Amino acid sequence: MTEIAGSNELLSDIGHDSSDGFDEGRKIVILGILFILLFATAAVAVVMGAYDITIFDVYKTIFTHLTLGDITELPKLHNTVVWNLRVPRILLDVLVGGALAIAGAVFQGVFRNPLVEPYILGVSSGAAFGAALGIVFPAIFFSIQLSAFAFGSMAVAMAYFLARVRGETPIVTLILAGVIIGSIFAALVSLLKYMADDTALREIVFWLMGGFYYVTWDDVFLLGPVVFFCFIVLWALSWKLNILSMGDEEARTLGVNPEKYKFIVIVLATAVTAISVSIVGIIAWVGLMMPHASRMIFGPDNRFVIPASLMMGGFYLIVCDTLARTLTSSEIPVGILVSIIGAPYLCYLLRNKGGVIFG
C-alpha cells in the first residue's frame, strides 16, 4: 500500500507542478496546437516512403479520392502506394496510438498509479495467446485478429472477476490479479512457441514485436468507430474519472459509485486496447508515456488529459512508424523503435517530474 501511495503522490506531483498558471482558455489553445501538429506530422509522413513519388502526385492522389474524382486517371502505382498503403497506415497510426494513450490515461487515473499501462490487466498476454493459437492452429482459429481480441478481452475479464471480493474490486487486488492472469497467458504463449514449427514461430515473434505491415482500409473502418465511441464516452466521463482518482472513499463521499464507474471505464479502455492489439500486435510504452506527457502540460484534469493523450499518442506513433518504414530497405518492427525511443524519454519525464514545459 505504501508503494501505491508513493506512486499516487508522484502522479499528483506530475500534474500539479506543471499546471500552475494555466487557465482553461490557454489549455484549449494548446489542444488546438497539438491537433495542428498531429495533422502536419501526418501530412509529412504520407509523402515519405520507399517509392519515389513527388509531393504533388501524392496530394493529387489523395485529393482525387476525397473529392470523388476520376481515379482511373491516376497512375496505378500512385493509387496503390498512396491511397491503399500509406493513407490507411497513417490513419491506423493515429487510431492505435490514440487508443493506447487514452487507455493508459484511464488506467492510471483509476489505479492512481503513474506506472500503470493499458496492458496491466493482462490484455497483451491474452491477445498474444489468442494470436498464437490462430497462427499455430489456423484450421480451428481461422481469424488471428478475432482470436487475439477474444482472448485479450477474456484475460481482463478473468482478472476483474478474480479481484472482485464481496461486491468490491480493490485496486491493489486488481493489479495483482492482472499480473497473475498475464503470467498464465504468457506461459501459454511460450508453450505454443515451443510447439510451433519454424514458420509459425517466426510469425508469432513478428506479431509480438508489433507492426503495421499488412494494415488495410478494412482495419481503419473496424477500429475507427470503436476508438471514436470509446473516446467520446470516456471524455464525457472524465470528471467522474477525476473523482475516481481521489480514491473510493472520497468518491462515495461525493456521491459517485466507484465500482460502477470503474467497471465502465475499464471495459471501454480494455475494448480499445484489445482491438488495437489484435490488429497491430503489442506496442509498448505509448500508453505509459503519453499520459505522463499530457499531465506535464495540462495537470491532472482528465478533461484535457484524455484528448491530449489521444493526439500525442497518434503523433508519437506516426513518427515511430515512419522511421520504421524508411530507415532501412527492410521494415523495422515499430514496437522496437517505440521502445528504443520511449525509454530515454520516460527517464526524462521522471527526472523532471513535471517541470514546466510551456510558459
C-alpha positions in Angstrom: 0.0 0.0 0.0 2.9 2.3 0.7 4.2 1.8 -2.8 0.8 2.7 -4.3 0.6 5.7 -2.1 4.0 6.9 -3.2 3.1 6.3 -6.8 -0.1 8.3 -6.3 1.9 11.1 -4.8 4.1 11.1 -7.9 1.1 11.2 -10.2 -0.2 14.3 -8.3 3.2 15.9 -8.4 3.5 15.4 -12.2 0.1 17.0 -12.6 0.3 19.9 -10.2 3.8 21.1 -10.8 3.1 21.9 -14.5 -0.5 23.1 -14.3 0.0 26.2 -12.2 -0.8 29.3 -14.1 -2.8 27.7 -16.9 -6.4 28.7 -17.3 -8.8 26.7 -19.4 -8.6 29.0 -22.3 -4.8 28.5 -22.7 -5.3 24.8 -22.4 -7.8 24.8 -25.2 -5.3 26.7 -27.3 -2.6 24.1 -26.6 -5.0 21.3 -27.6 -5.5 23.2 -30.9 -1.8 23.4 -31.3 -1.5 19.6 -30.7 -4.1 18.9 -33.3 -2.3 21.1 -35.9 0.9 19.3 -35.0 -0.7 15.9 -35.5 -2.2 16.9 -38.8 1.1 18.4 -40.0 3.0 15.2 -39.0 0.6 13.0 -40.9 0.9 15.3 -43.9 4.7 15.0 -43.9 4.6 11.2 -43.3 2.3 10.5 -46.2 4.9 11.8 -48.7 7.7 9.6 -47.2 8.4 6.1 -48.3 10.4 3.7 -50.4 8.7 4.7 -53.7 9.8 7.9 -55.2 6.5 9.7 -55.7 6.5 13.5 -55.9 4.7 15.6 -53.3 2.4 16.9 -55.9 1.4 13.4 -57.1 0.9 12.3 -53.5 -1.6 15.1 -52.7 -3.2 14.9 -56.1 -4.0 11.2 -55.5 -5.4 12.0 -52.0 -7.4 15.0 -53.3 -8.9 12.9 -56.2 -10.2 10.3 -53.8 -11.5 12.8 -51.3 -13.4 14.7 -53.9 -14.7 11.6 -55.6 -12.8 12.4 -58.8 -12.0 10.0 -61.6 -9.4 7.7 -60.0 -8.9 5.9 -63.4 -6.8 8.9 -64.5 -4.4 8.3 -61.6 -1.3 6.1 -62.3 -2.0 2.7 -60.8 1.3 2.7 -58.8 0.4 6.1 -57.2 -3.1 4.9 -56.3 -1.9 1.7 -54.8 1.0 3.1 -52.8 -0.5 6.4 -51.6 -4.2 5.6 -51.1 -4.2 1.8 -50.4 -0.9 1.6 -48.4 0.3 4.9 -46.9 -3.0 6.7 -46.0 -4.7 3.8 -44.1 -1.4 3.1 -42.4 -1.1 6.7 -41.1 -4.7 6.7 -40.0 -4.1 3.4 -38.1 -1.0 5.1 -36.5 -3.3 7.8 -35.2 -6.1 5.4 -34.1 -3.8 2.9 -32.4 -1.5 5.4 -30.8 -4.5 7.4 -29.6 -6.3 4.3 -28.3 -3.4 3.1 -26.3 -2.7 6.6 -24.9 -6.3 7.2 -23.7 -6.5 3.7 -22.3 -3.2 4.4 -20.4 -4.6 7.7 -19.1 -7.8 6.0 -17.9 -6.0 3.1 -16.2 -3.5 5.4 -14.5 -6.4 7.5 -13.2 -8.4 4.6 -12.0 -5.5 2.8 -10.3 -4.0 6.1 -9.1 -0.6 4.9 -10.2 1.6 6.5 -12.9 3.4 3.2 -13.5 0.3 1.6 -14.9 -0.1 1.0 -18.7 -3.0 -0.4 -20.7 -1.6 -4.0 -20.5 -1.7 -4.1 -16.7 -4.7 -6.4 -16.5 -3.2 -9.0 -18.9 -4.8 -7.9 -22.2 -1.5 -8.1 -24.1 -0.7 -11.6 -22.9 -4.2 -12.8 -23.5 -4.2 -11.3 -27.0 -0.7 -12.8 -27.7 -2.1 -16.2 -26.7 -5.1 -15.8 -29.0 -2.9 -14.7 -31.9 -0.6 -17.6 -31.3 -3.5 -20.0 -31.3 -4.6 -18.6 -34.7 -1.1 -18.9 -36.1 -0.4 -22.4 -34.8 -3.9 -23.8 -35.4 -5.3 -21.9 -38.4 -7.9 -24.6 -39.2 -9.6 -24.1 -35.8 -8.9 -20.4 -35.1 -9.5 -19.1 -38.6 -9.1 -15.4 -37.7 -5.9 -14.2 -35.9 -7.5 -10.8 -35.2 -10.7 -12.2 -33.8 -8.9 -14.8 -31.6 -6.5 -12.1 -30.3 -9.3 -9.8 -29.4 -11.4 -12.5 -27.8 -8.6 -13.8 -25.5 -7.3 -10.3 -24.7 -10.8 -9.4 -23.5 -11.1 -12.7 -21.7 -7.9 -12.1 -19.8 -9.1 -8.7 -18.5 -12.5 -10.2 -17.5 -10.8 -13.0 -15.6 -8.5 -10.5 -13.8 -11.5 -8.3 -12.9 -13.7 -11.1 -11.5 -10.7 -12.8 -9.8 -10.1 -9.5 -7.9 -13.7 -8.9 -7.0 -14.4 -9.6 -3.3 -17.8 -9.1 -1.6 -19.0 -6.8 -4.4 -15.9 -4.6 -4.4 -12.8 -4.5 -6.6 -9.8 -3.2 -4.5 -7.2 -1.6 -6.7 -4.2 -3.5 -5.3 -6.0 -6.8 -5.7 -7.0 -5.9 -9.2 -3.4 -5.1 -10.1 -2.2 -8.4 -8.6 -4.9 -10.3 -10.4 -3.8 -8.7 -13.7 -0.2 -9.8 -13.0 -1.3 -13.4 -12.3 -3.5 -13.7 -15.3 -0.9 -12.1 -17.5 1.7 -14.5 -16.3 -0.5 -17.5 -17.0 -1.2 -16.4 -20.6 2.5 -15.5 -21.1 3.4 -19.1 -20.1 0.8 -20.5 -22.5 2.3 -18.3 -25.3 5.7 -19.8 -24.5 4.2 -23.3 -24.7 2.7 -22.6 -28.1 6.1 -21.2 -29.3 7.7 -24.4 -28.2 5.1 -26.4 -30.1 5.2 -24.3 -33.3 7.1 -25.1 -36.4 9.7 -22.7 -37.7 7.3 -20.8 -40.0 4.7 -20.3 -37.3 7.3 -19.5 -34.7 8.7 -16.7 -36.9 5.2 -15.3 -37.4 4.4 -15.3 -33.7 7.7 -13.5 -32.9 6.9 -10.8 -35.6 3.4 -10.4 -34.2 4.7 -9.9 -30.7 7.0 -7.2 -31.9 4.1 -5.2 -33.2 3.8 -3.6 -36.7 1.6 -2.1 -39.4 2.9 -4.4 -42.2 -0.5 -5.6 -43.5 -3.0 -2.9 -42.5 -5.8 -2.1 -44.9 -8.8 0.2 -45.1 -10.9 -2.6 -43.5 -8.8 -2.2 -40.3 -9.4 1.5 -40.3 -13.2 1.0 -40.7 -13.1 -1.6 -37.9 -11.0 0.3 -35.4 -12.2 3.9 -36.2 -15.7 3.7 -34.9 -14.7 1.8 -31.7 -12.0 4.3 -30.8 -14.3 7.2 -31.6 -17.1 5.8 -29.5 -14.9 4.9 -26.5 -13.1 8.2 -26.7 -16.4 10.2 -26.6 -17.8 8.2 -23.7 -14.5 8.4 -21.7 -14.2 12.1 -22.4 -17.8 12.6 -21.2 -16.9 10.7 -18.0 -13.6 12.5 -17.5 -15.0 14.4 -14.5 -16.0 11.1 -12.9 -12.5 9.8 -13.6 -11.2 12.8 -11.8 -13.2 11.8 -8.7 -12.2 8.2 -9.0 -8.5 9.3 -9.0 -9.1 10.6 -5.5 -9.9 7.2 -4.1 -13.0 5.1 -3.5 -13.9 6.6 -0.1 -13.7 10.2 -1.4 -15.8 9.1 -4.5 -18.5 7.7 -2.3 -18.4 10.9 -0.2 -19.0 12.9 -3.3 -21.9 10.7 -4.4 -20.2 8.7 -7.1 -20.4 4.9 -7.1 -16.8 3.9 -7.6 -17.5 0.2 -8.6 -20.0 1.2 -11.3 -17.7 3.7 -12.9 -14.5 1.7 -12.5 -16.3 -1.1 -14.4 -17.5 1.2 -17.2 -14.1 2.9 -17.8 -12.2 -0.4 -17.5 -14.4 -2.0 -20.1 -14.1 0.8 -22.5 -10.3 1.1 -22.1 -9.9 -2.6 -22.5 -12.1 -2.6 -25.6 -9.9 -0.1 -27.5 -6.7 -1.8 -26.2 -7.8 -5.3 -27.2 -8.9 -4.4 -30.7 -5.8 -2.3 -31.3 -3.5 -5.1 -30.2 -5.5 -7.6 -32.3 -4.8 -5.6 -35.4 -1.2 -4.5 -35.0 0.3 -6.7 -32.2 1.9 -5.5 -29.0 3.2 -1.9 -29.0 4.5 -0.9 -25.6 5.3 2.5 -23.9 2.7 4.6 -25.8 0.1 4.1 -23.1 2.6 4.7 -20.4 4.4 7.8 -21.7 1.8 9.9 -23.4 -0.5 10.3 -20.4 2.6 11.4 -18.4 3.5 14.0 -21.1 -0.1 15.2 -21.1 -0.2 15.7 -17.4 3.1 17.6 -17.5 1.3 20.1 -19.8 -2.3 20.1 -18.6 -2.1 18.9 -15.0 -4.3 16.1 -13.6 -7.6 17.2 -15.1 -8.8 14.3 -17.4 -11.0 16.7 -19.4 -7.8 17.8 -21.0 -5.5 14.8 -20.4 -7.7 12.4 -22.4 -7.9 14.4 -25.7 -4.3 15.5 -25.3 -3.2 11.8 -24.8 -5.1 10.8 -27.9 -3.3 13.4 -30.1 0.1 12.9 -28.6 -0.2 9.1 -28.9 -1.1 9.4 -32.6 1.7 11.9 -33.2 4.3 9.6 -31.5 3.2 6.5 -33.3 3.3 8.3 -36.7 6.8 9.4 -36.1 8.0 5.9 -35.0 6.2 4.1 -37.8 7.5 6.5 -40.4 11.0 5.9 -39.2 10.3 2.1 -39.1 9.4 2.0 -42.8 12.0 4.5 -44.1 15.2 4.0 -42.1 16.3 0.8 -43.9 15.3 -1.1 -47.0 13.6 -3.7 -44.9 10.9 -2.5 -42.5 11.8 -2.5 -38.8 9.0 -3.7 -36.4 7.6 -0.5 -35.0 7.4 -2.0 -31.5 11.2 -2.0 -31.4 11.6 1.7 -32.3 8.8 2.7 -29.9 10.7 1.1 -27.0 14.1 2.4 -28.1 12.9 6.0 -28.4 10.5 5.7 -25.5 12.7 4.5 -22.7 15.0 7.6 -22.6 12.0 9.9 -23.0 10.3 8.3 -20.0 13.5 8.7 -18.0 13.5 12.4 -18.9 9.9 12.8 -17.8 10.5 11.0 -14.4 13.7 13.0 -13.8 11.9 16.3 -14.4 8.8 15.2 -12.5 6.6 17.7 -14.2 8.9 20.6 -14.7 7.2 23.5 -16.6 7.1 22.9 -20.3 5.2 25.9 -21.5 5.3 29.4 -20.2 
